[in-house]
Amino acid sequence: MTKSMGSGLFIGLGILAISVSASAQGSNTGIVKLNGGRSAILRMAPAQPVTTAVLPPSNLVKIYSTLGTGNNVYSTLSADGILGTDTGQMLPEMVANGFRPKADHVVTEVQVGATHFQGTNVLVVSVNQDNHGVPGKVLHTWRFSNLPDAWTCCTLQTGKYAKGIPVQKGKLYWVVLRPEKQFQDTWDFWAHNFAEKQGHYYSNNTGSGWNTSYQVLAAVGVFGK
């Protein structure tokens, strides 16, 4: 797949909702949200084969998940941009999806539906504490490379941590995706959940701090003991 900037159509949030609905009628259309949904780019991509997702071991507890099943693990029609300062866009962007455990657990595995569009093919994923409603201190970090091409499904980036991250019932935590600092040409996509479920625990950072809002949630699963 050729990864070229090509021509992008910037559209407002009101038009975005219409465009996403229309895009569901064809397999070659994709919407990438930027700046916390205030703007978006319409991207066209060829249809790609489906790869079966590797699910977590059955002995792990599902602490939180927006992941789907079968060939519908995450959306191939809409995503959030994860991009650095050298991608040609006005602002960089990192994105976070929050979760509240329903009981005390130890997180040993995190899965995200992330793909690569252009630039250096890397991605940083972390689990963070909450800091007054936005991502705070990093608890653990994973680094991935060789992400699959944009608009494909359903390869999941899986971070494992045998020691585990203790999380407490009812407390807010965040899964954060960002480019590696030394590779600011990176432009990755964090796919939306297939069901387009929305929630309050979406936060994005375009270089001037985190902003939390009600948005379509990303495709992410948190598992452990």
C-alpha positions in Angstrom: 0.0 0.0 0.0 1.4 3.4 -1.0 1.4 5.8 1.9 1.2 9.3 0.5 -0.3 12.4 1.9 -2.4 12.9 -1.3 -5.2 15.5 -1.1 -7.1 15.7 2.2 -10.5 17.2 2.6 -10.9 19.1 5.9 -14.4 19.2 7.1 -16.2 20.5 10.2 -17.6 18.3 12.9 -21.2 18.7 11.8 -20.3 17.4 8.3 -18.2 14.7 9.8 -21.2 12.9 11.3 -22.9 12.9 7.8 -19.7 11.7 6.1 -19.2 8.8 8.5 -22.8 7.7 7.9 -22.3 7.8 4.1 -18.9 6.1 4.3 -20.5 3.0 5.8 -22.0 2.4 2.4 -18.5 1.7 0.9 -15.5 -0.1 2.0 -13.0 2.4 0.6 -13.8 5.5 2.6 -12.2 6.5 5.9 -12.7 9.4 8.3 -9.8 10.4 10.6 -10.6 12.8 13.4 -8.1 15.4 14.4 -8.0 18.0 17.2 -10.4 16.2 19.4 -13.1 16.0 16.7 -13.0 19.7 15.8 -11.7 18.8 12.3 -11.3 15.7 10.2 -9.7 14.4 7.1 -11.5 12.2 4.5 -9.1 9.6 3.3 -9.6 7.0 0.5 -7.8 3.6 0.7 -8.1 0.3 -1.2 -10.0 -2.5 0.4 -7.7 -4.8 2.4 -7.9 -8.5 3.5 -9.1 -9.3 6.9 -6.7 -10.8 9.4 -8.1 -12.7 12.4 -7.4 -11.0 15.7 -5.3 -12.8 18.3 -7.4 -12.6 21.5 -6.0 -12.6 25.0 -5.7 -16.0 26.9 -9.0 -17.2 28.3 -7.5 -17.2 31.9 -7.3 -13.4 31.9 -10.1 -11.2 33.2 -11.6 -8.6 30.9 -11.1 -5.5 33.0 -12.4 -3.1 30.2 -12.9 -3.5 26.5 -14.5 -1.8 23.5 -13.2 -4.5 21.2 -15.6 -6.3 18.9 -15.6 -9.9 17.7 -14.9 -11.9 14.5 -14.1 -9.7 11.6 -15.6 -6.7 13.4 -13.0 -6.2 16.1 -12.6 -2.5 15.3 -13.8 0.1 12.8 -12.1 0.4 9.4 -14.2 3.4 8.6 -13.2 5.9 11.3 -10.3 6.5 13.6 -8.4 9.1 15.6 -5.1 10.4 14.2 -1.9 9.8 16.3 0.6 12.1 14.7 3.8 14.0 15.3 4.8 17.6 14.4 6.4 16.8 11.1 3.4 15.2 9.3 2.2 18.3 7.5 -0.8 18.9 9.7 -1.3 22.0 11.7 -1.1 20.3 15.1 0.3 17.0 16.5 -2.0 14.7 18.4 -2.0 12.0 21.1 -5.2 10.4 22.3 -6.3 8.7 25.5 -9.2 6.4 26.3 -10.2 6.2 30.0 -11.6 3.3 32.0 -12.8 2.6 35.5 -12.3 -1.0 36.8 -15.4 -2.6 38.4 -13.1 -4.4 41.0 -9.5 -4.4 42.1 -7.3 -6.0 39.4 -3.8 -6.3 38.1 -3.4 -5.3 34.4 -1.1 -7.7 32.6 -2.2 -7.1 28.9 -3.4 -4.2 26.8 -4.7 -4.5 23.2 -5.3 -1.6 20.9 -6.6 -1.5 17.3 -3.9 0.7 15.7 -2.7 1.0 12.1 -0.1 3.0 10.2 -0.7 5.6 7.6 2.7 7.2 6.8 6.1 8.2 8.2 8.1 6.1 10.7 6.1 3.0 11.6 6.2 3.2 15.4 3.7 3.7 18.2 3.9 4.2 22.0 1.2 2.9 24.2 0.9 3.5 28.0 -1.4 3.0 30.9 -1.6 6.2 33.0 -3.0 7.3 36.3 -5.7 10.0 36.3 -4.9 13.6 37.1 -8.1 15.4 37.8 -9.9 14.0 34.7 -7.0 13.8 32.3 -4.1 11.4 31.8 -1.4 11.7 34.5 1.6 9.7 35.6 2.7 6.9 33.3 2.4 3.5 35.0 3.8 1.3 32.2 4.8 1.8 28.6 5.0 -0.4 25.5 6.6 0.5 22.1 5.4 -1.1 18.8 6.7 -1.0 15.3 5.6 -2.5 12.0 1.9 -1.7 12.5 -0.4 -3.0 9.7 -1.5 -0.7 6.9 -4.3 1.9 7.6 -7.9 0.7 7.1 -7.0 -3.0 7.6 -8.5 -5.3 10.2 -8.1 -7.0 12.6 -4.5 -7.1 13.9 -4.2 -5.9 17.5 -1.2 -4.4 19.0 -0.7 -6.4 22.3 1.4 -5.2 25.2 2.1 -7.7 27.9 3.5 -7.0 31.4 4.0 -10.1 33.6 4.6 -8.1 36.8 1.3 -6.2 36.2 -0.2 -2.9 37.0 -2.4 -2.8 40.1 -5.7 -0.9 39.5 -8.4 -0.1 42.0 -12.1 -0.4 41.8 -13.9 2.8 40.6 -10.7 4.8 40.0 -10.1 6.3 36.5 -7.1 5.2 34.5 -6.1 5.9 30.9 -4.7 4.0 27.9 -2.7 6.6 25.9 -1.4 6.4 22.3 1.3 8.8 21.1 4.2 8.9 18.5 7.7 8.2 19.7 9.4 11.5 20.5 12.3 11.1 18.1 10.0 10.2 15.2 7.8 13.2 14.7 6.9 12.2 11.1 4.8 9.3 12.4 1.1 9.3 11.5 -0.8 6.3 12.9 -4.5 5.7 13.3 -6.3 4.5 16.5 -9.5 2.9 15.2 -12.8 3.6 16.7 -14.7 0.8 18.3 -16.8 -1.1 15.8 -20.2 -0.3 17.5 -19.3 3.5 17.5 -20.0 3.5 21.2 -19.5 7.0 22.7 -18.4 8.0 26.2 -17.1 10.8 28.4 -13.6 9.3 28.9 -12.0 10.5 25.7 -9.0 12.9 25.9 -6.7 14.3 23.3 -3.6 16.5 23.4 -2.5 18.7 20.5 0.6 20.0 22.3 -1.0 22.4 24.8 -2.3 19.9 27.4 -5.1 17.3 27.6 -8.7 18.1 26.8 -11.4 15.6 27.8 -14.7 15.4 26.0 -17.6 13.1 25.0 -16.6 11.3 21.9 -16.6 8.0 20.0 -14.4 5.7 22.1 -11.3 4.0 20.7 -10.8 0.2 20.2 -9.0 -1.0 23.3 -9.0 -3.9 25.7 -7.5 -4.1 29.2 -7.0 -7.6 30.7 -5.4 -9.1 33.7 -6.0 -10.9 37.0 
